[in-house]
Amino acid sequence: MGLRSYCIVRTVVLCYKEAMRIYDIILKKRCGGHHTYEEIKEIVHGYAEKRVPDYQVSAWLMACFLNGLDDEETFHLTKAMLSSGKRIDLGFLHGRKVDKHSTGGVGDKISLILAPAAAACGLYVPMMSGRGLGFTGGTLDKLESIPGFDVNLSDERFFEVLEEAGYAMIGQSEDIAPADKLLYALRDVTATVESIPLITSSILSKKLAEGAEAVVMDVKFGTGAFMKSKEDARALASSLVGVAKRMDSTVICVLTSMDQPLGRAVGNALEVEESIAALQGKGEPDIVELTAVLGGHMLHAAEKTRSLEEGKERILETLSDGTAYERFLRSVALQGGDVGCVTDPKKLPRASHEKKVLSDSGGIVCGIRTEEIGTASVFIGAGRFKKEDRIDPAAGIVVQKKIQDRVKKGETLAVIHYNDSKWLSEAEERIRTAYTIGTGKKGEFRLVHETIQ
């Protein structure tokens, strides 16, 4: 009998003969065994209840990362994380509740535009969002660049805003999937983030707890996404859809490219300003396209339209006729934000300095390493290297050249907006080297690739 077989047999015998021990659960997965729901629940709930120390959970996470979790185990993990806290009941709202989630990108401000647009079409959108981490921005950080905007609402206030505005955007509360919050923090420092089963359970446990009947997910891939290849993004999407079906929920995944920033603004107040322009019918083409696609899926999933195309048209109407903008104004007021900063975006936080990043050569932009743009924004204060870091809401980058654009030597690639110049040269160099400029045919870029449901 080999060591692997011995480990599995010994674990099974131990778990059968005596009370379940965390040691045995770790050993079972280390040796490639299959977890039962009871085993996963024991370690997940034990950690949330402070009965299991983080060093044991770290070992278990690494075992899961290296040996994987199959579809059934991923379902068990999602269920255990979901049941570690409360589930919000939105049954008092007489209408369809549909949310949207993004796996994170550079310049991704779609939620700020899509939520009010969907609400203007008659949906309720209960949106629990996150903060920026690494090179990706966070919706909560963007919203908080509007002075006074409160993302930490009580349940009662969350319900009131949702009912009155049609949507509310808040952070994850302490009692919504608390195990996920703890496990994510541990994954972040134990090099176990990039695991499809762990990502799936993390996303779904939060989204299913917030009361949505369906969720449309923007699963990103490319140089500015956590999933670098379309194949990995497709695998994550399939996992999300499959586990959601086991949970009797509806998830629709749209695969989109992050091989260049979304829109032109990267940074919190700058992205809010760009979002306001889109809500007023003056959005960048890629922002408008993705908002329409994701919104179309939301409306179709809620049976508000007969087709995706009809849903897209309705979303576009809200951007052109001002109804989405009106919803945004209403939401900002209800969540304590300064509406004057929306009606006059020049009142949003502004950086005291600007720096143009000039091209070293001429030609056509063939590619952009988008992660470098996102990292450059972190260096000037628009993001965090550590969760404890403070964000400068005014800092950011405005991209002037994108894929397929012609550029002359000495022409501006991007403009850095900054207050602190400590790492300015590092940010400037990262932006410049992020661009691939060639002399051949124009580079190609496609934003929306496929849908998995």
Buried (B, 14 or more C-beta within 10 A) or exposed (E): EEEEEEBBEBBEEBBEEEEBBBEBBBBBBBBBBEBBBEBBBBBBBBBBEEEBEBEBBBBBBBBBBEEBBEBBBBBBBBBBBBBBBBEBEBEEBEBBBBBBBBBBBBBBBBBBBBBBBBBBBEBBBBBBBBBBBBBBBBBBBBBBBBBEBBBEBEEEBBBBBBBEBBBBBBBBBEEBBBBBBBBBEBBBEBEBBEBBBBBBBBBBBBBBBBBBBBBBBBBBBBBBBBBBEBEBBBBBBBBBBBBBEBBEBBBBBBBBBBBBBBBBBBBBBBBBBBBBBBBBBEBBEBBBBBBBBBBBBBBBBBEBBEEBEEBBBBBBBBBEEBBBBBBBBBBBBBBBBBBEBBEEBEBBBBBEEEBEBBBEEEBBBBBBBBBBBBBBBBBBBBBBEEEEEEBBBBBBBBBBBBBBBEBEEEBBBBBBBBBBEEBBEEBBBBBBEBBBBEEEEEBEBEBBBEBBB
